[in-house]
């Protein structure tokens, strides 16, 4: 008992109160995250759209998300984390209801586009706020706990949505919108603005420095990491777009898909809290490479699945890779993000997910239609293997960059901040001399 209590204290103790409010909002929001899980089934079986039309709608969700993360990252740095989160959640709840009531394909497509934009605009602000409130030494635990909450909610939502859909698919949209509003209420009443006024090369009016886009585009180490995440997301998101269709072809019901995909959340809920201690002190490059390889194998096994238990086995395998990937990914992103550009860096990272969200269902549908189901899933395995090698090759450069951003005594290249020339009098009124760029998902 004393050992369990000590483990629990080590896992959850010492984290700031603001983190727990964000954690609670995450859990509530994910408990109602019914729509995206069942959108492909809803569009093909309830609405009678073709698989290609369903892929287009889900792809437009990703296109909207790409716009949302870009705008949301900029607003998080310029406007603030809190107002960005509030606006995004309120807009997402509204568009969730609109999508549920839409009937023509063009209206469904437009609703998905706008919903993706609002829903994903919250992601960079939330990630930046999480980094703001949690000290660097506690981030691995904090990100693992937040990921645990995401998947606890997801596991419950996947099962509940399967039964709720039997009462009418509109209920899925209503519940999802309601939980989004509750999350917005928690943020509004309990979480203060966490964006600090930048120092050093940032502007004296509290805004992020100019030339931010040029800074990010010149950061090859960071962009390389984002590119690897894009390929990982292209594989991972097949569980939303092509997996339910493959299971339907095997004669399995939507409720069975919900139960199978819920295994993903159940395994993470059971095991994710033990992952930080398991990977602590190990090479992040090796952990990320192993994660990519295991995830690829898991999706590759789907090529041979025809029964529910076999599909469940594949989900369990790629979930292990996901569990290894998430905390290492999140802490590395935090360390590679200069503090004054944190929202934008989070936005660019989230953009890789949105690009994948738009491309994964389209590419998956095309490969499946023209090359077959087996080729699709074995192709995922090949991508996982290539990513594993890429992580091993690029890992040392990432760790050097992270060390540069942590240490004020080391030069940081090529991350430079371009400043707009100001009169000497205005420059003299600035808060102080330029300081080092430091990184505090």
C-alpha positions in Angstrom: 0.0 0.0 0.0 2.8 2.4 0.9 4.5 1.6 -2.5 1.3 2.3 -4.4 0.8 5.6 -2.5 4.3 6.6 -3.2 3.9 5.8 -6.9 0.7 7.8 -7.0 2.3 10.8 -5.3 5.3 10.6 -7.6 3.0 10.5 -10.6 0.5 13.2 -9.7 2.0 15.3 -6.9 3.4 18.8 -7.2 1.7 19.9 -10.4 0.1 23.4 -10.4 -3.6 23.9 -9.9 -4.0 25.4 -13.4 -2.8 22.2 -14.9 -5.5 20.2 -13.1 -8.2 22.6 -14.4 -6.9 22.1 -18.0 -6.7 18.3 -17.3 -10.3 18.3 -16.1 -11.4 20.2 -19.2 -9.6 17.7 -21.4 -11.3 14.8 -19.7 -14.8 16.3 -20.0 -14.3 17.3 -23.6 -13.0 13.8 -24.6 -15.9 12.1 -22.8 -18.2 13.6 -25.4 -15.9 13.3 -28.4 -18.3 11.1 -30.3 -18.5 12.7 -33.7 -15.1 12.2 -35.2 -14.9 8.6 -34.1 -18.1 7.7 -35.9 -18.1 10.3 -38.7 -17.1 7.8 -41.4 -19.8 5.4 -40.4 -22.4 8.1 -40.0 -21.7 9.5 -43.5 -21.7 6.1 -45.3 -24.3 4.1 -43.4 -26.7 6.8 -42.0 -26.5 9.4 -44.8 -25.7 7.0 -47.7 -22.7 8.9 -49.0 -20.0 7.0 -50.9 -16.7 6.1 -49.3 -15.0 8.7 -51.5 -17.5 11.4 -50.4 -17.0 10.4 -46.8 -13.2 10.7 -47.3 -13.7 14.1 -48.8 -15.7 15.4 -45.9 -13.2 14.1 -43.3 -10.5 15.6 -45.5 -12.2 19.0 -45.4 -12.2 18.6 -41.6 -8.5 18.4 -41.8 -8.2 21.3 -44.2 -10.2 23.5 -41.7 -8.0 22.2 -39.0 -4.9 23.3 -40.9 -6.3 26.8 -41.1 -7.4 26.7 -37.5 -4.0 25.6 -36.1 -2.2 28.3 -38.0 -4.5 31.1 -36.9 -4.8 29.6 -33.4 -1.0 29.6 -32.9 -0.7 33.2 -34.0 -3.6 34.3 -31.8 -2.2 32.4 -28.8 1.0 34.5 -29.0 -0.6 37.8 -30.0 -4.0 37.8 -28.4 -3.5 35.3 -25.5 -4.1 31.7 -24.7 -7.3 32.1 -22.8 -9.3 34.2 -25.3 -8.1 32.0 -28.1 -9.3 28.9 -26.3 -12.7 30.4 -25.4 -13.4 31.5 -29.0 -12.3 28.2 -30.4 -14.5 26.1 -28.1 -17.6 28.3 -28.5 -17.2 28.2 -32.3 -16.6 24.4 -32.2 -19.8 23.8 -30.2 -21.9 25.9 -32.6 -20.5 24.2 -35.7 -20.9 20.8 -34.1 -24.7 21.3 -33.9 -24.7 22.8 -37.4 -23.0 19.7 -38.8 -25.4 17.4 -37.1 -28.4 19.3 -38.7 -26.8 19.6 -42.2 -28.4 17.5 -44.9 -27.0 18.2 -48.5 -23.4 17.1 -49.1 -22.2 20.7 -49.7 -23.6 21.7 -46.3 -22.0 18.7 -44.5 -18.7 19.5 -46.2 -18.9 23.2 -45.2 -19.8 22.2 -41.7 -16.9 19.8 -41.4 -14.5 22.5 -42.8 -15.6 25.1 -40.2 -15.8 22.6 -37.3 -12.2 21.5 -38.1 -11.1 25.2 -38.1 -12.6 26.1 -34.7 -11.9 22.8 -33.0 -8.2 22.7 -34.0 -7.6 26.4 -33.3 -7.7 25.5 -29.6 -4.8 23.0 -29.9 -1.8 25.4 -30.1 -3.2 27.6 -27.4 -3.8 24.6 -25.1 -0.4 23.2 -25.7 1.3 26.6 -25.1 -0.7 27.1 -21.9 0.3 23.6 -20.7 4.0 24.5 -21.2 3.4 27.9 -19.5 2.0 26.5 -16.3 4.1 23.3 -15.8 7.8 23.5 -14.9 10.2 21.8 -17.2 11.1 19.1 -14.7 7.5 18.0 -14.4 6.4 18.1 -18.1 6.9 14.5 -18.8 4.5 13.6 -16.0 2.1 16.3 -16.9 1.9 15.4 -20.6 1.5 11.7 -19.7 -1.3 12.6 -17.3 -3.1 14.8 -19.9 -2.7 12.1 -22.5 -4.1 9.6 -20.0 -7.2 11.9 -19.6 -7.6 12.1 -23.4 -7.7 8.4 -23.7 -9.8 7.7 -20.7 -12.4 10.0 -22.2 -11.9 8.5 -25.7 -12.3 4.9 -24.4 -15.6 5.8 -22.7 -16.8 7.9 -25.7 -16.1 5.1 -28.2 -18.2 2.7 -26.3 -21.0 5.1 -25.3 -21.2 6.5 -28.9 -21.9 3.0 -30.3 -25.0 2.8 -28.1 -25.9 6.4 -28.5 -25.9 6.1 -32.3 -28.7 3.5 -31.9 -30.9 6.2 -30.4 -30.1 8.6 -33.3 -26.9 10.0 -34.6 -28.0 13.6 -33.8 -27.5 12.8 -30.2 -23.8 12.3 -30.9 -23.5 15.9 -32.1 -25.5 17.3 -29.3 -23.5 15.6 -26.5 -20.2 16.6 -28.2 -21.3 20.2 -28.4 -22.4 20.2 -24.7 -19.1 18.8 -23.4 -17.2 21.4 -25.5 -19.2 24.2 -23.9 -18.5 22.8 -20.4 -14.8 22.8 -21.2 -15.1 26.5 -22.3 -16.9 27.3 -19.0 -14.0 25.7 -17.0 -11.4 27.7 -18.8 -13.5 30.9 -18.5 -14.0 30.6 -14.7 -10.9 28.8 -13.5 -7.9 29.4 -15.8 -6.2 32.8 -16.0 -4.2 34.0 -18.9 -0.7 32.4 -18.8 1.0 34.2 -21.7 3.9 36.2 -20.2 5.2 39.4 -21.7 8.3 38.3 -23.8 11.7 39.6 -22.9 14.8 40.1 -25.0 14.1 40.1 -28.7 10.3 40.4 -28.3 8.5 43.6 -28.6 7.9 45.9 -25.6 4.1 45.9 -26.2 3.9 42.3 -25.2 3.4 40.9 -28.7 5.4 38.2 -30.3 8.4 39.4 -32.3 8.1 40.0 -36.0 9.6 37.6 -38.5 8.2 34.7 -36.6 7.3 32.8 -39.8 10.8 33.3 -41.1 12.2 32.0 -37.9 10.2 28.8 -38.0 10.9 28.2 -41.7 14.6 28.6 -41.1 14.6 26.0 -38.2 15.4 22.9 -40.2 15.8 20.7 -37.1 12.3 21.6 -36.0 10.7 21.3 -39.4 12.4 17.9 -39.9 10.7 16.7 -36.7 7.4 18.1 -37.8 7.8 16.2 -41.1 8.3 12.9 -39.3 5.2 13.6 -37.2 3.3 14.2 -40.5 4.1 10.7 -41.7 3.3 9.2 -38.4 -0.1 10.9 -38.4 -0.8 9.7 -42.0 -0.5 6.2 -40.7 -2.2 6.7 -37.3 -5.3 8.5 -38.7 -6.2 5.5 -40.8 -7.9 4.1 -37.7 -10.5 6.8 -38.1 -11.0 6.8 -41.9 -10.2 3.4 -43.3 -10.3 1.0 -40.3 -14.1 1.4 -39.8 -14.7 0.8 -43.5 -12.4 -2.3 -43.5 -14.3 -3.7 -40.5 -17.6 -3.0 -42.2 -16.4 -5.0 -45.2 -15.6 -7.8 -42.8 -19.3 -7.8 -41.7 -18.7 -6.1 -38.4 -21.2 -3.6 -36.9 -20.5 0.0 -35.8 -20.9 -1.1 -32.2 -18.2 -3.7 -32.8 -15.9 -1.0 -34.2 -16.6 1.2 -31.2 -15.7 -1.7 -28.8 -12.5 -2.6 -30.8 -11.3 1.0 -31.0 -12.1 1.5 -27.3 -9.3 -1.0 -26.6 -6.9 1.8 -27.6 -8.1 4.0 -24.8 -8.4 1.2 -22.3 -4.8 0.2 -22.8 -3.6 3.7 -22.5 -5.7 4.3 -19.4 -4.2 1.2 -17.8 -0.6 1.6 -18.9 0.2 5.2 -19.7 0.9 6.3 -16.2 3.7 3.8 -16.0 5.3 5.0 -19.3 7.2 8.1 -17.9 9.1 6.0 -15.4 9.8 3.3 -18.1 11.3 5.8 -20.6 12.8 8.3 -18.2 16.5 8.7 -18.8 16.4 6.7 -22.1 17.4 8.2 -25.5 14.3 9.9 -26.9 15.5 9.1 -30.4 15.6 5.4 -29.6 12.1 5.6 -27.9 10.6 7.4 -30.9 12.2 5.0 -33.4 10.8 2.0 -31.5 7.4 3.7 -31.3 7.3 4.2 -35.1 8.3 0.6 -35.7 5.7 -0.9 -33.3 3.0 1.4 -34.7 3.8 0.4 -38.3 3.7 -3.3 -37.4 0.4 -2.9 -35.7 -1.3 -1.2 -38.7 0.4 -3.6 -41.0 -1.2 -6.6 -39.2 -4.6 -5.1 -40.2 -4.0 -6.5 -43.7 -4.6 -10.0 -42.3 -7.5 -9.2 -39.9 -11.1 -10.5 -40.6 -12.5 -11.2 -37.2 -13.2 -8.7 -34.3 -10.5 -10.3 -32.0 -7.8 -9.9 -34.7 -8.8 -6.3 -35.3 -8.6 -5.8 -31.5 -5.1 -7.4 -31.5 -3.9 -4.9 -34.2 -5.2 -2.0 -32.1 -3.4 -3.2 -29.0 -0.1 -3.4 -30.9 -0.2 0.0 -32.5 -1.4 1.5 -29.2 1.8 0.4 -27.6 3.7 2.5 -30.2 1.4 5.4 -29.6 2.0 5.2 -25.8 5.7 5.4 -26.3 5.5 8.2 -28.9 3.2 10.7 -27.1 5.2 11.8 -24.0 8.5 11.9 -25.8 7.0 13.8 -28.7 5.4 16.4 -26.3 8.4 17.1 -24.2 10.6 17.4 -27.3 8.2 19.9 -28.9 8.3 21.9 -25.7 12.1 22.0 -25.6 12.4 22.9 -29.3 10.0 25.9 -29.0 11.5 29.3 -28.2 9.4 30.8 -25.4 8.3 33.9 -27.2 7.1 31.9 -30.2 5.6 29.0 -28.3 2.1 29.4 -29.7 3.3 29.5 -33.3 5.6 26.5 -32.9 2.7 24.6 -31.4 0.6 25.7 -34.3 3.1 24.4 -36.9 3.4 21.1 -35.1 -0.4 20.9 -34.9 -0.5 21.8 -38.6 1.2 18.5 -39.4 -1.8 16.7 -37.8 -4.2 18.8 -39.8 -2.4 18.2 -43.1 -2.5 14.5 -42.3 -6.2 14.8 -41.3 -6.9 16.1 -44.8 -4.6 13.8 -46.7 -5.0 10.5 -44.7 -8.6 9.7 -45.7 -8.0 10.7 -49.3 -4.8 8.8 -49.7 -6.1 5.8 -47.8 -9.2 5.7 -49.9 -7.3 6.0 -53.1 -4.8 3.3 -52.2 -7.5 1.0 -51.0 -9.6 1.5 -54.1 -6.8 1.1 -56.6 -4.3 -1.2 -54.9 -6.4 -3.0 -52.4 -6.9 -3.3 -48.7 -3.7 -5.4 -48.1 -1.5 -2.9 -49.9 -2.8 0.0 -47.8 -2.0 -1.7 -44.4 1.3 -3.2 -45.5 2.3 0.3 -46.8 1.6 1.6 -43.3 4.1 -0.9 -42.0 6.8 0.2 -44.5 6.3 3.9 -43.6 6.7 3.0 -39.9 10.0 1.3 -40.6 11.4 4.2 -42.6 10.3 6.6 -39.8 12.2 4.5 -37.3 15.4 4.9 -39.3 14.8 8.6 -39.7 14.4 9.1 -36.0 17.7 7.4 -35.3 19.5 9.5 -37.9 18.0 12.9 -36.9 17.8 12.4 -33.2 21.3 13.8 -32.2 20.7 17.1 -34.0 17.4 17.5 -32.1 19.0 16.9 -28.8 21.7 19.5 -29.6 19.1 22.1 -30.5 17.2 21.4 -27.2 20.4 21.7 -25.2 21.1 25.1 -27.0 17.7 26.4 -26.1 18.1 25.3 -22.4 21.5 26.9 -22.0 22.0 30.7 -22.3 25.7 30.1 -22.9 25.3 28.2 -26.1 24.5 29.9 -29.5 21.2 29.0 -31.0 21.2 28.7 -34.8 19.4 29.0 -37.1 16.7 30.3 -34.9 17.0 34.1 -35.0 14.2 36.6 -34.5 13.9 39.4 -37.0 12.9 42.7 -35.4 11.2 45.6 -37.0 13.5 48.7 -36.8 12.3 51.2 -34.2 13.5 54.7 -33.3 16.2 54.9 -30.7 13.8 56.6 -28.2 11.3 53.7 -28.5 14.1 51.2 -28.2 15.4 52.9 -25.1 11.9 52.5 -23.5 12.0 48.8 -23.9 12.1 46.6 -20.8 15.8 45.8 -20.9 18.6 44.4 -23.0 18.0 41.4 -25.2 18.2 38.1 -23.4 18.8 34.6 -24.6 16.1 32.7 -26.4 15.0 29.9 -24.1 12.5 27.0 -24.3 10.5 26.4 -21.4 3.7 20.0 -25.7 
